[in-house]
Amino acid sequence: MPLSEFSNHDYELHNIKLMKPTETIPVGLKLTKQTDSCQYIMTGIVEQSQADLAGLKVDDWLIKIEDNDIRLKDLQDILENICQLFNDVGFINMLIARKKSSVDLSNPNLDKIRHITLKETSGLYFDSFISDTNDQIQIHFINNIQPISIAYQSGLRNNDRILTVNNIDVTKTSKEDLQFMILKNKSVKLTVINDSKYLESIENFKHNEIQKTLSSIIYETIDHRKLNDFNNILFIDDQGPVYLKHCIVKKESSYNALGFSLYYEDGFHIINNIENNFPGYNSGLRNHDIILFVNKKSIQKLLPNDLTMLIRSLVLTNKIIDLIILKKNDLQRYKNYQRKKSIDWNSILLNIYNEGSINNNDTRVVQQYQSMS
């Protein structure tokens, strides 16, 4: 979308000067790529951080860094560019787009029920909490909808409460089950209402979630690579080694979900929308991680719905989800190497599990690896 059209989509453009962090003032921002292409959104701002002092806000859309449009760049390249500018000049000039306004509480049609048909569920984000007055009622509300997304163009707005999905009442359905209902369909029909009764509760919930997120993200986006434990070598080519990461995810009693979603691209299943402090994040998963194996079995030939149902079944039976992960940045090298040479998965996986991440005495592991080849 050209800059001249942003105002037509309820956005204002702002120039922001972000200063280099110091020992006492962190950068304090979280930058997240949305499923809609070309959108890097500020999803967390720490109070009294450099980002806060510069005037950045949650939901700001990063457009340019030093007059360079970054909307088509990879997140890794953007973060490295930020680090380089901090080191070289001590500050960054950003151009961000910010929504002009939120819901008008004086709108007489605020509580009007609407029926929305989504041909695609990409760009549909929602969150959930239990009603203060009735612990059987789940408040599912639309969150972080971007104006150029399919969800926005279909008529959804932030804070819309979801009442039904495909004519099924979801007001007593858990967030995890609602995610499954939506993910298993390519298109969905929603009944929503911008319910004034719950608007204050929704805003309080979002504020509390942001505060929990910010407690763990001070400077994470700039030095995020330390959190990713890629230490198992898959292969070595003329550019150096390509690594794998081994993550074990288990549903925790305090959470109804694992805290991530998946999208399917070019035959690969990719982690997306990772939520801080949820089981997925705590196990080491990060956005753009590519899943190659689940519980020691290759899943590359599985369709998206099949993988979603597999993970769901493991969650419902309280079993661990054992994942072997590849960096998305290494995907092209991985595909090139696969075409030229066969990868000895038996040896590689044996090396990973012999490091003690799982039971080293399980003699069935070798047989399972042999059955995969």
C-alpha positions in Angstrom: 0.0 0.0 0.0 1.5 3.4 -1.0 2.0 5.9 1.8 -0.5 8.2 0.2 -3.3 5.7 0.8 -2.7 5.2 4.6 -5.1 8.0 5.5 -7.8 6.2 3.6 -7.4 3.3 5.9 -7.7 5.3 9.2 -3.9 5.6 9.7 -1.7 8.6 10.6 2.0 8.6 9.7 4.5 9.6 12.5 8.3 10.1 12.4 9.9 8.6 15.5 13.5 8.9 16.7 14.5 5.9 18.8 17.6 6.3 20.9 20.2 3.6 21.7 19.6 1.7 24.9 21.7 2.4 28.0 22.5 0.3 31.1 19.4 1.8 32.8 17.0 2.4 29.9 16.3 -0.6 27.7 14.9 -0.5 24.1 11.8 -2.0 25.5 9.8 -2.9 22.4 8.4 -6.1 20.9 8.1 -6.2 17.1 5.9 -8.9 15.6 5.3 -9.9 12.0 1.6 -10.4 11.3 0.2 -13.1 9.1 -0.8 -10.5 6.6 2.3 -9.7 4.6 4.2 -6.5 4.9 3.1 -5.8 8.5 5.5 -5.4 11.4 3.5 -4.3 14.5 4.7 -3.1 17.9 3.0 -5.6 20.2 4.7 -4.5 23.5 6.2 -1.2 24.8 7.9 -1.1 28.2 7.1 2.0 30.4 10.0 4.4 30.7 12.0 2.5 28.0 13.6 4.2 25.0 10.6 3.1 22.9 8.2 4.7 25.4 10.2 7.9 25.7 10.3 8.1 21.9 6.5 8.0 21.7 6.0 4.5 20.3 2.7 2.8 21.1 1.3 -0.7 21.0 -0.2 -1.5 17.6 2.1 1.0 15.8 3.0 -0.3 12.3 6.6 0.0 11.4 7.0 1.2 7.8 10.5 2.7 7.3 13.9 2.7 9.0 16.1 5.6 7.8 14.0 6.2 4.7 14.2 2.5 3.7 10.8 0.7 3.4 11.2 -2.5 5.5 7.8 -4.0 4.7 9.2 -6.7 2.4 12.2 -7.4 4.6 12.7 -10.5 6.8 12.4 -9.8 10.6 15.9 -11.1 11.2 17.3 -8.5 8.7 15.3 -5.7 10.4 16.6 -6.6 13.8 20.2 -6.8 12.6 19.8 -3.4 10.9 18.5 -1.9 14.2 21.5 -3.3 16.0 23.9 -1.9 13.4 22.4 1.6 13.5 22.5 1.6 17.3 26.2 0.8 17.1 27.1 3.1 14.3 25.0 6.3 15.0 23.3 5.7 18.4 19.7 6.2 17.2 17.2 5.1 14.6 14.7 7.2 12.6 11.5 5.3 12.1 8.3 6.0 10.1 5.3 4.4 11.8 1.6 4.2 10.9 -0.8 4.6 13.8 -4.6 4.1 13.9 -6.5 7.4 14.1 -9.2 6.3 16.5 -10.7 3.4 18.4 -14.3 2.4 19.0 -16.7 5.4 19.6 -18.5 4.5 22.9 -21.2 7.1 22.1 -22.2 5.2 18.9 -25.9 4.2 19.2 -25.3 1.1 17.1 -22.5 -0.2 19.4 -24.4 -3.2 20.6 -25.8 -4.1 17.2 -25.3 -7.8 16.4 -23.5 -8.4 13.0 -23.1 -11.5 10.8 -19.6 -11.7 9.2 -18.5 -14.2 6.5 -14.7 -14.7 6.3 -13.6 -16.4 3.1 -10.1 -16.8 4.7 -9.2 -16.8 8.4 -5.7 -15.2 7.9 -5.5 -11.9 9.8 -8.1 -13.1 12.4 -6.8 -12.6 15.9 -8.8 -13.1 19.1 -8.3 -13.4 22.8 -10.4 -14.8 25.6 -11.2 -14.5 29.3 -13.8 -15.8 31.7 -16.6 -13.4 32.7 -16.3 -11.9 36.2 -20.0 -12.5 36.9 -20.4 -16.0 35.5 -17.4 -18.5 35.3 -19.3 -20.5 32.6 -19.3 -17.6 30.2 -16.2 -17.1 27.9 -15.6 -13.6 26.5 -13.9 -14.2 23.1 -13.1 -10.8 21.5 -11.4 -9.7 18.3 -7.9 -8.3 18.9 -5.2 -6.7 16.8 -7.1 -6.5 13.5 -5.2 -4.5 10.9 -7.1 -2.3 8.5 -5.8 -3.9 5.3 -6.5 -7.5 6.5 -9.2 -9.7 5.1 -10.8 -9.8 8.6 -11.1 -5.9 8.7 -12.4 -5.7 5.1 -15.1 -8.3 6.0 -16.4 -6.0 8.8 -14.7 -7.2 11.9 -13.3 -4.6 14.4 -11.2 -4.8 17.5 -13.2 -5.6 20.7 -16.0 -7.3 18.7 -17.2 -10.2 20.9 -17.6 -13.5 19.1 -21.0 -15.1 19.8 -21.2 -17.9 17.2 -19.0 -19.7 14.7 -20.8 -21.4 11.8 -24.0 -21.0 13.8 -22.6 -22.7 16.8 -22.8 -20.9 20.2 -19.2 -20.4 21.5 -20.0 -18.3 24.6 -19.2 -21.4 26.8 -16.4 -22.7 24.5 -12.8 -22.6 25.7 -10.3 -20.5 23.7 -8.4 -23.6 22.7 -11.6 -25.2 21.3 -12.6 -22.0 19.5 -9.1 -21.9 17.9 -9.6 -25.5 16.6 -13.1 -24.6 15.3 -11.7 -21.7 13.3 -8.5 -23.4 12.1 -10.2 -26.5 10.8 -12.2 -24.4 8.3 -10.9 -22.4 5.3 -13.9 -20.0 5.7 -16.1 -19.2 8.7 -19.3 -17.5 9.5 -19.2 -15.4 12.6 -21.9 -13.6 14.7 -20.3 -10.8 16.6 -21.3 -7.8 18.8 -19.3 -4.8 20.0 -20.8 -5.4 23.5 -20.6 -2.3 25.6 -21.3 -4.4 28.7 -17.9 -6.0 28.4 -15.8 -3.2 26.8 -14.2 -2.2 30.1 -13.4 -5.8 31.0 -11.9 -6.3 27.6 -9.7 -3.3 27.9 -8.6 -4.3 31.4 -7.8 -7.8 30.2 -5.7 -6.5 27.3 -3.8 -4.1 29.6 -3.0 -7.0 32.1 -1.8 -9.2 29.2 0.5 -6.5 27.9 2.0 -6.0 31.3 2.7 -9.7 31.6 4.3 -9.7 28.2 6.4 -6.7 28.9 7.8 -8.3 32.0 9.8 -10.7 29.8 10.6 -8.7 26.6 12.9 -5.9 27.7 15.4 -6.0 24.9 14.3 -9.4 23.7 13.7 -8.2 20.1 17.2 -6.8 19.8 19.1 -9.8 21.4 16.5 -12.5 20.7 19.1 -14.9 19.2 20.3 -15.8 22.7 16.9 -17.3 23.5 17.0 -19.7 20.5 19.1 -22.7 21.4 20.0 -24.0 17.9 22.9 -26.2 18.8 22.5 -29.5 16.9 24.2 -29.5 13.5 22.0 -30.7 10.6 24.7 -30.3 7.9 27.6 -28.1 6.9 27.9 -26.6 3.4 30.1 -23.9 1.9 28.3 -21.2 4.0 28.9 -23.0 7.3 26.7 -25.2 9.5 22.9 -25.3 9.6 21.5 -26.1 13.0 18.4 -27.7 14.5 16.6 -26.9 17.7 15.0 -29.5 20.0 11.9 -28.3 21.9 9.7 -30.2 24.3 6.3 -28.7 24.9 3.8 -29.8 27.5 0.5 -28.2 28.3 0.6 -26.5 31.7 -2.4 -26.6 34.1 -2.5 -22.8 34.3 -3.0 -22.5 30.5 -5.7 -23.8 28.2 -3.5 -23.4 25.1 0.1 -23.9 24.0 0.3 -20.2 22.9 1.1 -20.4 19.2 -0.5 -21.0 15.9 0.8 -22.5 12.6 0.7 -21.5 9.0 1.6 -23.5 5.9 4.0 -22.2 3.3 5.7 -24.0 0.4 5.1 -27.4 2.0 6.4 -26.5 5.5 4.6 -26.0 8.8 5.7 -22.7 10.5 5.2 -21.4 14.0 3.4 -18.1 14.2 1.8 -15.8 16.8 3.9 -17.1 19.7 2.6 -15.8 23.0 5.1 -14.9 25.8 5.1 -17.1 28.9 2.9 -19.7 27.4 4.1 -23.4 27.2 5.3 -23.0 23.5 7.4 -19.9 24.3 8.7 -21.4 27.5 9.9 -24.5 25.7 12.0 -22.4 23.3 9.6 -22.0 20.3 9.8 -18.7 18.4 8.0 -17.1 15.5 9.1 -18.5 12.1 10.5 -21.7 13.5 9.8 -24.5 11.0 8.6 -27.9 12.4 10.3 -30.9 10.8 9.4 -33.7 13.3 6.7 -34.2 15.9 7.3 -36.9 18.5 10.2 -38.4 16.5 8.1 -38.6 13.3 8.5 -36.5 10.1 5.5 -34.3 9.5 6.5 -32.7 6.2 3.9 -34.7 4.3 1.1 -33.8 6.6 -1.5 -31.3 5.5 -2.1 -28.3 7.9 -5.4 -29.7 9.3 -3.7 -33.1 10.0 -0.9 -31.5 11.9 -3.3 -29.3 13.9 -5.4 -32.3 14.8 -2.3 -34.3 15.8 -1.1 -31.5 18.1 -4.5 -31.1 19.5 -4.8 -34.8 20.3 -1.5 -34.7 22.1 -2.6 -31.7 24.1 -5.9 -33.3 25.1 -4.2 -36.5 26.2 -1.6 -34.5 28.2 1.2 -36.0 26.3 4.4 -34.0 25.6 4.9 -32.6 22.1 8.5 -33.3 21.1 9.6 -31.0 18.2 12.6 -30.8 16.0 12.9 -27.2 14.6 14.7 -25.6 11.6 15.3 -21.8 11.3 13.2 -20.3 8.5 16.3 -18.3 7.4 18.0 -21.7 6.7 15.1 -23.1 4.7 16.5 -22.4 1.2 19.9 -23.9 2.2 18.0 -26.9 3.6 16.1 -27.5 0.4 19.2 -27.0 -1.8 21.1 -29.5 0.3 18.2 -32.0 0.2 18.1 -31.9 -3.6 21.9 -32.6 -3.8 22.4 -35.0 -1.0 20.4 -37.3 1.3 20.3 -36.3 4.9 21.1 -39.1 7.4 18.2 -38.4 9.7 18.9 -41.6 11.7 22.3 -40.4 12.9 21.2 -36.8 13.3 18.2 -37.6 15.5 20.1 -40.2 17.5 22.7 -37.6 18.3 20.0 -35.1 19.4 18.2 -37.6 21.7 21.4 -39.0 23.1 22.2 -35.6 24.5 19.6 -36.4 27.2 16.7 -34.3 26.2 14.5 -37.4 26.4 15.0 -40.8 28.0 18.4 -42.0 26.8 17.6 -45.6 27.7 14.6 -45.9 25.3 15.8 -48.7 23.0 12.7 -48.1 20.8 14.1 -44.9 19.4 16.4 -46.6 16.9 13.5 -48.7 15.6 11.3 -45.6 15.2 14.1 -43.8 13.2 14.5 -46.8 11.0 10.8 -46.9 10.2 10.9 -43.3 9.0 13.6 -43.8 6.4 
